[in-house]
Amino acid sequence: MASDFDEFAARLTAADPEEVQVAGPSLEQRNQRASVIVVQTASTENRIGSVESDVTNEVHTDQDSRQSLAESNGPLSPILITSRRRRARDEGNEEEEMEDAGPPSRKAKSDAEGGFLLEKKDKSIVDDEEDGQVCPVCFDVWSNSGSHRVVSLKCGHLFGQACIERWVHSGGKGARCPQCNESAQKKDIRPIYVRNLKAIDTTERDRALAALEHEKENRRRLELEYHKLQIQMTAKEQDILRLQHELQQCRAALSGACLAASGQGAELPLAGAGPLFGSQPPGILGRRLVLDSTLELCKEGQCRVMSYSEHLTLLVVSYAGTNSHLTGTGVKKVNALGGFRTVGYIAVHRKPIRDMAFHLEQNDLLLTVSLDKTAKLVNVHSDIAVTSYSCDAPLWSCAWNADNKYQFFVGTGTGKVLLYDTRKPGDAVDCWSEPNSMSPVTGLAYLPFSPVTTFPRGGLFVQRLQSCVFHESRTDGFVAHPLPLDGSFTSLCVEPETRHFLASSRPNNAHPQARHTVCAPSWTVLGSDSSNGVCSSHAITTIQAGTQQKLLSRSCLLTAPGSTESKQLIVAAHQEAAQCISLWDVNSSAVLQKLPCSDPVLDLLPIRVNGVHFVAALSEKNARFYKWT
């Protein structure tokens, strides 16, 4: 065996150094192994070494081994050559680990299979990295432009510009750095230009914000112009109302002059006569009411009263909802344009509504009173009850003050009249009652002040079951003037153009027939003071109707459309026994027309839609609309 070893050593010495084959893995095998095994480095940034570098180290080690073998005088065994290579490689790895050694937190750990796992970063290091990206005042990232760009104080701490400027401004002369508490002034703030600054590019955002501010400024300008136009429109509407009021006063003055010329209490001077109309002026010869449409409001029969706004062309009808969707008592809205149709329902009260009235100027404000002892102001556009007023008794009637747009009146079931002011929510500002009378207030109607008419005084007509009183409006309050009329009264209606009023009463022991009395108020001056006098009334005519009236139905006093020279007054009322709506001429007391109606009519109301005149008749279930033709 020794001879074999000597022969191998001699052959190895005589061979070319480049042809010497060293025992162990070949170069190709080492390359394959290097492509799989990754040498660990001390730094986590270089934890995966280059495969080409590992292969180069192996080749250099192999060349060094062959050179040492060639330079030696005696033959070397493969074991010796292999040990020298391993020792040289281990020494080189130790030197690299000493040079690249980093903090313990940045070293890698090996797993059980020979691979390498990255250690988690220390939380303090992560916080430090985030601390360099956000403003320490608002904890939001800063930018390289705009109001939140990065700036520093003289102490060196970084902040967002807007945040530190507010901080310094709020601190005044004693302002200090939020980080180190060193004295800081506004002049110490300086922008920072750093190559490695991590900042958000807010150029597009700043441009968008500038555009937004521009649009906001345009919107503010347009809103200002809109409000100016609204004020101008309101002023024009007030001018229109004033001119309409003056026109009504002129018409009333003309009617009063005709009345004065013919004598107090005489008939109005009307001309002409025809087969249908007992007394007709030439302008309305042959005109009559024709049924235009019928609208079913409910199937249960819960309707009671109506009110109409010509400005909104909106008719509202009181209705007691009995199904799951329409609970309580409210109003149904009927649009008069393009045919009469329902457009909504507003729930208002818990018990039936007894009366309603639209505001004279604020057209979308509706006053309602109910047997649940409350009066409510309802906005018919938003379908919301704006204000509620509580009373101590059920409410039967209501009316707005035509001389004061902030005041309204309500009549109770115990005979009281309460005055409310919308500027003073809560209790009533005034209260009137009749001595020794607890009968309900069946009707309220306000007559505005008109100095150019024969009856210039303004005030409130109050109708109870057994009496009718005019409360004159004065600067120091209201003065009551009883009117010489007999009950039992059922309804009250005022015609604003002629300033006449209609008092309807049902049959009683003294009067076996229902009566409709049209009266003209009068004013008698006492002494030399024209403002001091007595209000009274005289009956122009009393129309005798049927002998049966069980319901407190409402009649109405209207002027015939088309009568221009002198107004023709017409009384419209339902006759329960005849089951019809009768129209009487005030001058002659003659029946002008009878409109068949099988259902009892509870309310009659003249309305005008775009210059076309109608008469609306309300029963418990339906509403009928009659058109003048």
C-alpha positions as CSV (number, residue, x, y, z in Angstrom):
1,M,0.0,0.0,0.0
2,A,2.9,2.3,0.6
3,S,4.2,1.7,-2.9
4,D,0.8,2.7,-4.3
5,F,0.9,5.9,-2.3
6,D,4.5,6.7,-3.5
7,E,3.5,6.0,-7.1
8,F,0.5,8.4,-6.8
9,A,2.6,11.2,-5.3
10,A,5.2,10.8,-8.0
11,R,2.6,11.0,-10.7
12,L,1.0,14.1,-9.1
13,T,4.4,15.8,-8.9
14,A,5.2,15.2,-12.5
15,A,1.8,16.4,-13.7
16,D,0.9,19.9,-14.9
17,P,-0.5,22.0,-12.0
18,E,-3.5,23.0,-14.1
19,E,-4.3,19.3,-14.8
20,V,-4.2,18.3,-11.2
21,Q,-7.6,16.9,-10.1
22,V,-8.2,17.5,-6.4
23,A,-10.4,15.1,-4.6
24,G,-13.8,16.5,-3.7
25,P,-16.5,18.2,-5.6
26,S,-15.8,19.5,-9.1
27,L,-16.0,23.2,-10.1
28,E,-19.4,22.6,-11.8
29,Q,-20.7,20.9,-8.7
30,R,-19.5,23.8,-6.6
31,N,-21.3,26.2,-8.9
32,Q,-24.5,24.3,-8.6
33,R,-24.1,24.3,-4.8
34,A,-23.4,28.0,-4.8
35,S,-26.6,28.7,-6.7
36,V,-28.6,27.2,-3.8
37,I,-26.8,28.1,-0.6
38,V,-26.7,31.8,0.3
39,V,-23.8,33.0,2.5
40,Q,-24.9,35.0,5.6
41,T,-23.6,38.5,5.9
42,A,-23.6,40.6,9.0
43,S,-25.8,43.3,7.5
44,T,-29.5,42.8,6.8
45,E,-29.1,45.0,3.7
46,N,-26.5,42.4,2.2
47,R,-28.0,39.3,3.7
48,I,-28.4,37.6,0.2
49,G,-24.9,37.4,-1.4
50,S,-24.2,37.3,-5.1
51,V,-23.8,33.9,-6.6
52,E,-21.0,35.1,-8.9
53,S,-19.0,36.4,-5.9
54,D,-19.3,33.0,-4.2
55,V,-18.2,31.2,-7.2
56,T,-15.2,33.5,-7.7
57,N,-14.1,32.9,-4.1
58,E,-14.3,29.2,-4.6
59,V,-12.2,29.4,-7.8
60,H,-9.6,31.7,-6.1
61,T,-9.3,29.2,-3.2
62,D,-8.9,26.4,-5.6
63,Q,-6.1,28.2,-7.5
64,D,-4.3,29.1,-4.2
65,S,-4.4,25.4,-3.2
66,R,-2.9,24.3,-6.6
67,Q,-0.2,27.0,-6.4
68,S,0.8,25.9,-2.9
69,L,0.9,22.3,-4.1
70,A,3.1,23.2,-7.0
71,E,5.5,25.2,-4.9
72,S,5.9,22.5,-2.2
73,N,9.0,20.2,-2.4
74,G,7.1,17.1,-1.5
75,P,3.9,15.5,-2.5
76,L,0.7,16.6,-0.5
77,S,-2.2,14.4,0.1
78,P,-5.8,15.3,-1.0
79,I,-6.8,15.5,2.6
80,L,-4.2,18.1,3.3
81,I,-5.2,20.1,0.2
82,T,-8.9,20.0,1.2
83,S,-8.1,21.1,4.8
84,R,-6.1,24.1,3.6
85,R,-8.9,25.2,1.3
86,R,-11.5,24.9,4.1
87,R,-9.3,26.9,6.6
88,A,-8.7,29.7,4.0
89,R,-12.4,30.0,3.3
90,D,-13.3,30.1,7.0
91,E,-10.7,32.8,7.7
92,G,-12.1,34.9,4.8
93,N,-15.7,34.6,6.1
94,E,-14.6,35.6,9.6
95,E,-12.8,38.7,8.3
96,E,-16.0,39.7,6.3
97,E,-18.2,39.2,9.4
98,M,-15.8,41.4,11.4
99,E,-15.9,44.2,8.8
100,D,-19.6,44.2,8.1
101,A,-20.8,43.6,11.6
102,G,-23.8,45.8,12.5
103,P,-26.1,46.3,15.5
104,P,-27.7,43.1,16.8
105,S,-31.2,44.2,15.6
106,R,-29.9,44.1,12.0
107,K,-28.5,40.6,12.0
108,A,-30.3,37.7,10.5
109,K,-31.3,34.4,12.1
110,S,-31.0,31.0,10.5
111,D,-33.9,28.6,10.6
112,A,-33.7,24.9,11.2
113,E,-33.4,24.0,7.5
114,G,-30.3,26.1,6.9
115,G,-32.1,29.2,5.4
116,F,-32.2,32.7,6.9
117,L,-35.1,34.7,8.5
118,L,-35.2,38.5,8.8
119,E,-35.5,39.9,12.3
120,K,-38.5,42.4,13.0
121,K,-37.5,46.0,13.3
122,D,-37.5,47.5,16.7
123,K,-40.7,49.6,17.4
124,S,-38.6,52.6,18.4
125,I,-36.9,52.5,15.0
126,V,-40.2,52.4,13.2
127,D,-41.5,55.3,15.3
128,D,-38.3,57.3,14.5
129,E,-38.8,56.7,10.8
130,E,-42.5,57.8,11.0
131,D,-41.5,60.8,13.2
132,G,-39.5,62.1,10.3
133,Q,-42.5,62.1,7.9
134,V,-45.3,63.8,9.9
135,C,-45.7,67.1,11.6
136,P,-45.4,66.7,15.4
137,V,-48.2,69.3,15.9
138,C,-51.0,67.8,13.8
139,F,-49.5,64.4,13.2
140,D,-50.2,64.7,9.5
141,V,-47.7,64.3,6.7
142,W,-46.2,67.5,5.4
143,S,-45.7,68.5,1.8
144,N,-43.1,70.3,-0.3
145,S,-45.5,73.1,-1.2
146,G,-48.6,74.9,0.0
147,S,-49.6,75.9,3.5
148,H,-48.3,72.7,5.1
149,R,-44.8,72.6,3.6
150,V,-42.0,71.6,5.9
151,V,-40.2,74.3,7.9
152,S,-38.0,74.5,10.9
153,L,-37.3,76.7,13.9
154,K,-33.8,77.9,14.9
155,C,-33.6,74.9,17.2
156,G,-33.8,72.6,14.2
157,H,-37.1,70.9,14.8
158,L,-39.3,70.4,11.7
159,F,-43.0,71.3,11.5
160,G,-45.7,72.0,9.0
161,Q,-45.7,75.7,8.2
162,A,-49.4,76.4,8.9
163,C,-49.2,74.5,12.2
164,I,-46.1,76.2,13.6
165,E,-47.3,79.6,12.5
166,R,-50.5,79.1,14.5
167,W,-48.5,77.8,17.4
168,V,-46.2,80.8,17.5
169,H,-49.1,83.2,17.0
170,S,-51.1,81.7,19.8
171,G,-48.1,81.8,22.2
172,G,-47.3,85.5,21.4
173,K,-44.0,86.8,22.7
174,G,-43.6,83.8,25.1
175,A,-44.0,81.2,22.3
176,R,-41.7,78.2,22.5
177,C,-40.8,75.2,20.4
178,P,-43.3,72.3,21.0
179,Q,-40.4,69.8,21.0
180,C,-37.6,71.4,23.1
181,N,-39.4,74.3,24.7
182,E,-36.8,76.8,23.3
183,S,-37.9,80.3,22.6
184,A,-39.4,80.7,19.2
185,Q,-40.6,83.7,17.1
186,K,-42.3,84.0,13.7
187,K,-39.0,85.3,12.2
188,D,-37.3,82.0,13.2
189,I,-39.5,80.0,10.8
190,R,-37.6,79.1,7.7
191,P,-38.4,76.6,4.9
192,I,-36.3,73.5,4.6
193,Y,-35.0,72.1,1.3
194,V,-33.8,68.6,1.8
195,R,-32.7,66.1,-0.9
196,N,-34.2,63.1,0.8
197,L,-37.3,64.8,2.2
198,K,-40.3,62.5,2.1
199,A,-43.1,64.8,1.2
200,I,-46.4,64.5,-0.6
201,D,-46.7,66.4,-3.8
202,T,-49.7,68.7,-3.2
203,T,-49.5,70.8,-6.3
204,E,-52.6,69.4,-7.9
205,R,-54.5,69.6,-4.6
206,D,-53.5,73.2,-4.0
207,R,-54.6,74.0,-7.5
208,A,-57.9,72.3,-6.9
209,L,-58.3,74.1,-3.6
210,A,-57.7,77.4,-5.3
211,A,-60.3,76.6,-7.9
212,L,-62.7,75.6,-5.1
213,E,-62.2,78.9,-3.3
214,H,-62.9,80.7,-6.6
215,E,-66.1,78.8,-7.1
216,K,-67.1,79.5,-3.5
217,E,-66.6,83.2,-4.1
218,N,-68.7,83.0,-7.3
219,R,-71.4,81.2,-5.3
220,R,-71.4,83.9,-2.6
221,R,-71.7,86.6,-5.2
222,L,-74.6,84.8,-6.9
223,E,-76.3,84.2,-3.6
224,L,-76.0,87.9,-2.8
225,E,-77.5,88.8,-6.2
226,Y,-80.3,86.3,-5.6
227,H,-81.2,87.8,-2.2
228,K,-81.2,91.3,-3.7
229,L,-83.6,90.1,-6.4
230,Q,-85.7,88.4,-3.8
231,I,-86.0,91.7,-1.9
232,Q,-86.9,93.5,-5.1
233,M,-89.5,90.8,-5.9
234,T,-91.0,91.1,-2.4
235,A,-91.2,94.9,-2.8
236,K,-93.0,94.4,-6.1
237,E,-95.4,91.9,-4.6
238,Q,-96.2,94.4,-1.8
239,D,-96.9,97.1,-4.4
240,I,-99.2,94.7,-6.2
241,L,-101.1,94.0,-3.0
242,R,-101.3,97.7,-2.2
243,L,-102.7,98.4,-5.7
244,Q,-105.2,95.6,-5.4
245,H,-106.3,96.9,-2.0
246,E,-106.7,100.4,-3.4
247,L,-108.7,98.9,-6.3
248,Q,-111.0,97.1,-3.8
249,Q,-111.4,100.4,-1.9
250,C,-112.4,102.2,-5.1
251,R,-114.9,99.6,-6.0
252,A,-116.3,99.6,-2.5
253,A,-116.5,103.4,-2.6
254,L,-118.4,103.2,-5.9
255,S,-120.8,100.6,-4.4
256,G,-121.3,102.8,-1.3
257,A,-122.0,105.8,-3.4
258,C,-124.7,103.9,-5.3
259,L,-126.1,102.7,-2.0
260,A,-126.2,106.3,-0.6
261,A,-127.8,107.6,-3.8
262,S,-130.6,105.1,-3.6
263,G,-131.2,105.6,0.2
264,Q,-130.1,103.7,3.3
265,G,-131.2,100.1,3.1
266,A,-132.6,100.3,-0.5
267,E,-131.7,97.8,-3.1
268,L,-128.6,98.1,-5.1
269,P,-129.3,99.7,-8.6
270,L,-129.2,96.8,-11.0
271,A,-130.7,96.8,-14.5
272,G,-132.3,94.2,-16.7
273,A,-134.4,91.1,-16.1
274,G,-134.4,87.7,-17.7
275,P,-136.2,84.4,-17.5
276,L,-133.5,82.8,-15.4
277,F,-132.2,85.7,-13.4
278,G,-134.6,87.8,-11.4
279,S,-132.4,90.9,-11.7
280,Q,-129.3,91.0,-13.9
281,P,-127.0,93.7,-15.0
282,P,-126.3,93.7,-18.8
283,G,-122.8,92.3,-18.3
284,I,-123.9,88.9,-16.9
285,L,-127.0,88.3,-18.8
286,G,-127.4,84.5,-19.4
287,R,-124.4,83.4,-17.3
288,R,-124.9,80.4,-15.0
289,L,-123.1,77.8,-13.0
290,V,-122.4,74.4,-14.7
291,L,-120.9,71.3,-13.0
292,D,-117.3,71.1,-14.2
293,S,-115.8,68.2,-12.2
294,T,-116.3,66.0,-9.1
295,L,-113.4,65.0,-6.9
296,E,-113.7,62.0,-4.5
297,L,-111.8,62.9,-1.4
298,C,-112.5,60.0,0.9
299,K,-114.8,57.0,1.3
300,E,-115.4,57.3,5.0
301,G,-117.0,60.7,5.0
302,Q,-114.7,62.8,7.2
303,C,-114.4,66.2,5.3
304,R,-115.6,69.4,7.0
305,V,-114.2,72.8,5.8
306,M,-112.2,74.3,2.9
307,S,-109.8,77.2,2.3
308,Y,-108.3,78.5,-0.9
309,S,-105.1,80.4,-1.9
310,E,-105.4,82.1,-5.3
311,H,-101.7,82.9,-5.4
312,L,-100.8,79.1,-5.1
313,T,-104.0,77.9,-6.9
314,L,-104.2,75.5,-4.0
315,L,-107.4,74.3,-2.3
316,V,-107.1,72.6,1.1
317,V,-109.8,70.4,2.6
318,S,-109.9,69.2,6.2
319,Y,-109.9,65.4,6.4
320,A,-109.8,62.8,9.2
321,G,-107.6,59.9,8.2
322,T,-108.9,56.5,9.4
323,N,-106.5,54.1,7.7
324,S,-103.0,53.1,8.8
325,H,-101.3,55.6,6.4
326,L,-103.4,58.7,7.1
327,T,-103.8,58.9,10.9
328,G,-105.3,61.8,12.9
329,T,-106.8,64.8,11.3
330,G,-105.1,66.9,8.6
331,V,-105.7,68.6,5.3
332,K,-105.7,67.3,1.8
333,K,-104.2,69.5,-0.9
334,V,-106.0,69.9,-4.2
335,N,-104.3,71.5,-7.1
336,A,-106.7,73.7,-9.1
337,L,-104.5,74.0,-12.2
338,G,-105.1,71.6,-15.1
339,G,-108.1,70.0,-13.4
340,F,-108.8,69.6,-9.7
341,R,-106.7,66.7,-8.3
342,T,-105.3,65.8,-4.9
343,V,-101.5,66.4,-4.5
344,G,-100.8,65.5,-0.9
345,Y,-101.9,65.2,2.7
346,I,-100.6,66.9,5.8
347,A,-101.3,65.4,9.2
348,V,-101.9,68.2,11.7
349,H,-104.3,67.5,14.6
350,R,-105.6,64.7,16.7
351,K,-109.3,65.7,16.4
352,P,-111.4,67.2,13.7
353,I,-110.5,70.6,12.2
354,R,-113.2,73.2,12.5
355,D,-111.8,76.1,10.5
356,M,-108.8,77.1,8.3
357,A,-107.5,80.3,6.8
358,F,-104.5,81.2,4.5
359,H,-102.2,84.1,5.5
360,L,-103.0,87.3,3.6
361,E,-99.4,87.9,2.5
362,Q,-97.3,84.8,3.3
363,N,-99.3,82.6,0.9
364,D,-97.9,79.3,2.0
365,L,-98.8,79.7,5.6
366,L,-102.1,78.1,6.7
367,L,-103.8,78.6,10.1
368,T,-105.9,75.6,11.4
369,V,-107.9,75.2,14.5
370,S,-109.3,72.0,15.9
371,L,-111.4,70.4,18.7
372,D,-108.1,69.2,20.2
373,K,-107.7,72.7,21.7
374,T,-104.8,73.7,19.5
375,A,-104.2,76.2,16.8
376,K,-101.4,75.5,14.3
377,L,-99.5,77.3,11.6
378,V,-98.7,74.9,8.7
379,N,-96.4,75.5,5.8
380,V,-98.2,73.9,2.8
381,H,-95.0,73.7,0.8
382,S,-92.9,71.7,3.3
383,D,-96.0,70.0,4.8
384,I,-94.7,70.8,8.3
385,A,-96.6,72.4,11.3
386,V,-94.4,75.5,12.0
387,T,-95.9,76.6,15.3
388,S,-98.5,75.3,17.7
389,Y,-100.7,77.2,20.2
390,S,-102.5,75.5,23.1
391,C,-105.8,76.7,24.4
392,D,-108.0,75.8,27.3
393,A,-111.1,74.9,25.2
394,P,-112.0,73.3,21.8
395,L,-111.5,75.8,18.9
396,W,-114.3,76.4,16.4
397,S,-113.2,79.3,14.2
398,C,-110.3,81.5,13.1
399,A,-109.3,84.6,11.1
400,W,-106.2,86.6,10.3
401,N,-105.9,90.3,11.1
402,A,-105.9,92.1,7.8
403,D,-104.5,95.3,9.4
404,N,-101.6,93.5,11.2
405,K,-100.0,90.5,9.4
406,Y,-98.6,89.1,12.7
407,Q,-101.9,88.7,14.5
408,F,-104.7,86.1,14.2
409,F,-107.9,85.3,16.1
410,V,-109.4,82.1,17.3
411,G,-112.9,81.4,18.6
412,T,-113.4,78.8,21.3
413,G,-116.3,76.5,22.1
414,T,-116.9,78.4,25.3
415,G,-117.5,81.8,23.7
416,K,-114.1,83.3,24.1
417,V,-112.1,85.1,21.3
418,L,-108.3,84.9,21.7
419,L,-105.8,87.2,20.0
420,Y,-102.4,85.7,19.2
421,D,-99.2,87.4,17.9
422,T,-96.8,85.2,15.9
423,R,-93.9,87.3,17.2
424,K,-94.8,86.3,20.8
425,P,-95.3,82.5,20.8
426,G,-97.1,81.1,23.8
427,D,-100.2,82.5,25.5
428,A,-102.7,84.8,23.9
429,V,-102.0,88.6,24.0
430,D,-105.7,89.5,24.4
431,C,-109.0,87.7,25.2
432,W,-112.6,88.8,24.9
433,S,-115.8,87.1,26.1
434,E,-119.5,88.0,26.3
435,P,-121.0,88.2,29.8
436,N,-123.4,85.4,30.7
437,S,-122.7,83.6,27.4
438,M,-120.9,80.3,26.9
439,S,-122.1,79.6,23.3
440,P,-119.5,78.6,20.8
441,V,-118.0,81.1,18.4
442,T,-119.3,79.8,15.1
443,G,-117.7,82.4,12.8
444,L,-114.9,85.0,12.7
445,A,-114.3,87.5,9.8
446,Y,-112.0,90.5,9.7
447,L,-112.9,93.6,7.7
448,P,-109.8,95.8,7.0
449,F,-109.6,99.5,7.5
450,S,-110.7,101.5,4.4
451,P,-110.8,105.3,4.8
452,V,-112.4,106.0,1.3
453,T,-115.5,103.9,1.9
454,T,-118.8,104.7,3.6
455,F,-117.8,102.4,6.4
456,P,-114.1,103.2,7.0
457,R,-113.6,101.3,10.2
458,G,-111.7,98.1,10.5
459,G,-112.4,95.3,12.9
460,L,-113.5,91.8,13.6
461,F,-117.0,90.3,13.2
462,V,-117.6,87.7,16.0
463,Q,-120.6,85.4,15.5
464,R,-121.8,83.2,18.3
465,L,-124.8,81.0,18.3
466,Q,-127.1,83.7,19.6
467,S,-125.3,87.0,18.9
468,C,-123.2,88.9,16.4
469,V,-120.7,91.6,17.6
470,F,-118.3,93.9,15.7
471,H,-115.0,94.5,17.5
472,E,-113.7,97.8,16.2
473,S,-109.9,98.1,15.9
474,R,-108.5,101.2,17.5
475,T,-105.0,102.3,18.5
476,D,-105.6,101.4,22.2
477,G,-107.3,98.0,21.5
478,F,-110.7,96.7,20.3
479,V,-114.1,98.2,21.1
480,A,-117.2,95.9,21.0
481,H,-120.3,97.0,19.1
482,P,-123.3,94.6,19.3
483,L,-125.2,94.2,16.0
484,P,-129.0,94.0,15.8
485,L,-129.4,90.5,14.4
486,D,-131.2,87.4,15.7
487,G,-129.9,83.9,15.8
488,S,-129.4,80.9,15.9
489,F,-126.4,81.6,13.7
490,T,-124.6,78.9,11.7
491,S,-122.1,80.8,9.5
492,L,-120.6,84.2,8.8
493,C,-119.2,85.5,5.5
494,V,-117.7,88.9,4.5
495,E,-117.5,90.2,0.9
496,P,-114.3,92.4,0.9
497,E,-115.0,94.4,-2.2
498,T,-118.5,95.7,-1.2
499,R,-117.8,95.4,2.5
500,H,-121.1,93.6,3.0
501,F,-121.5,90.6,5.3
502,L,-123.8,87.6,5.3
503,A,-125.2,86.1,8.5
504,S,-126.9,82.7,8.1
505,S,-129.2,81.2,10.8
506,R,-131.2,78.0,11.0
507,P,-134.9,77.6,11.9
508,N,-136.0,78.2,15.5
509,N,-139.2,78.8,17.4
510,A,-139.4,82.5,16.3
511,H,-138.4,81.9,12.7
512,P,-139.6,78.6,11.2
513,Q,-137.4,79.0,8.1
514,A,-133.6,79.3,7.6
515,R,-132.6,82.8,7.0
516,H,-129.7,84.4,5.1
517,T,-129.4,88.1,6.0
518,V,-127.1,90.4,3.9
519,C,-126.1,93.5,5.9
520,A,-124.1,96.7,5.3
521,P,-122.2,98.0,8.3
522,S,-122.7,101.6,9.2
523,W,-120.7,104.2,11.2
524,T,-122.3,107.1,13.1
525,V,-120.0,109.8,14.4
526,L,-120.5,111.0,17.9
527,G,-119.6,114.7,18.5
528,S,-117.0,116.6,16.6
529,D,-114.4,113.8,16.7
530,S,-114.7,111.7,13.6
531,S,-112.8,108.9,15.1
532,N,-115.3,108.5,17.9
533,G,-118.6,106.9,16.9
534,V,-120.9,103.8,17.0
535,C,-120.8,100.9,14.6
536,S,-124.0,99.2,13.6
537,S,-125.5,97.5,10.6
538,H,-128.7,97.5,8.5
539,A,-130.1,94.6,6.6
540,I,-130.2,95.0,2.9
541,T,-132.2,91.8,2.4
542,T,-133.3,88.7,4.3
543,I,-133.7,85.6,2.2
544,Q,-136.1,82.9,3.5
545,A,-134.9,79.4,2.8
546,G,-136.0,75.9,3.7
547,T,-137.6,74.8,7.0
548,Q,-135.0,72.1,7.7
549,Q,-131.3,72.5,8.7
550,K,-129.7,70.0,11.0
551,L,-126.0,70.7,10.0
552,L,-124.0,73.7,10.7
553,S,-123.3,74.2,7.0
554,R,-121.6,77.3,5.6
555,S,-123.1,79.6,3.1
556,C,-121.3,82.2,1.1
557,L,-121.7,85.7,-0.3
558,L,-120.2,86.4,-3.7
559,T,-120.2,88.8,-6.6
560,A,-121.3,87.6,-10.0
561,P,-118.4,87.5,-12.4
562,G,-118.5,90.1,-15.2
563,S,-120.5,92.7,-13.4
564,T,-118.4,95.8,-13.7
565,E,-120.6,98.9,-13.4
566,S,-122.2,97.8,-10.1
567,K,-121.5,94.6,-8.3
568,Q,-124.3,92.0,-8.2
569,L,-124.3,90.2,-4.9
570,I,-125.4,86.6,-4.8
571,V,-126.1,84.3,-1.9
572,A,-125.3,80.6,-2.3
573,A,-126.5,78.1,0.3
574,H,-127.5,74.5,0.6
575,Q,-131.1,73.5,1.3
576,E,-131.3,70.2,3.0
577,A,-135.0,69.6,2.4
578,A,-134.8,70.4,-1.4
579,Q,-131.4,68.7,-1.7
580,C,-129.9,71.4,-3.9
581,I,-127.6,74.4,-3.8
582,S,-129.7,77.6,-4.3
583,L,-128.4,80.9,-5.6
584,W,-130.4,84.1,-4.7
585,D,-130.1,87.6,-6.0
586,V,-129.5,90.0,-3.1
587,N,-131.5,92.9,-4.7
588,S,-134.7,91.0,-5.5
589,S,-134.3,87.9,-3.2
590,A,-135.2,85.9,-6.3
591,V,-133.8,82.5,-6.9
592,L,-131.3,82.7,-9.8
593,Q,-130.4,79.0,-10.0
594,K,-130.8,75.6,-8.3
595,L,-128.0,73.0,-8.5
596,P,-129.1,69.5,-7.6
597,C,-127.0,67.9,-4.9
598,S,-128.0,64.8,-3.1
599,D,-125.2,64.9,-0.5
600,P,-125.4,67.5,2.3
601,V,-123.1,70.4,1.5
602,L,-121.0,71.5,4.5
603,D,-119.1,74.3,2.9
604,L,-119.3,76.6,-0.1
605,L,-116.4,78.7,-1.4
606,P,-116.0,80.9,-4.4
607,I,-112.5,80.5,-6.1
608,R,-110.8,81.9,-9.1
609,V,-108.2,80.0,-11.2
610,N,-106.3,82.1,-13.8
611,G,-109.2,84.4,-14.2
612,V,-111.9,81.7,-14.4
613,H,-114.5,81.7,-11.7
614,F,-115.7,78.6,-9.9
615,V,-117.9,77.7,-6.9
616,A,-116.6,74.8,-4.8
617,A,-119.1,72.7,-2.9
618,L,-117.8,70.3,-0.2
619,S,-119.7,67.3,1.2
620,E,-118.4,64.7,3.6
621,K,-116.9,62.6,0.8
622,N,-116.7,64.7,-2.4
623,A,-116.0,68.1,-3.7
624,R,-117.9,69.5,-6.7
625,F,-116.6,72.3,-8.8
626,Y,-119.1,74.5,-10.6
627,K,-117.9,76.8,-13.4
628,W,-119.4,80.1,-14.5
629,T,-120.3,80.0,-18.2
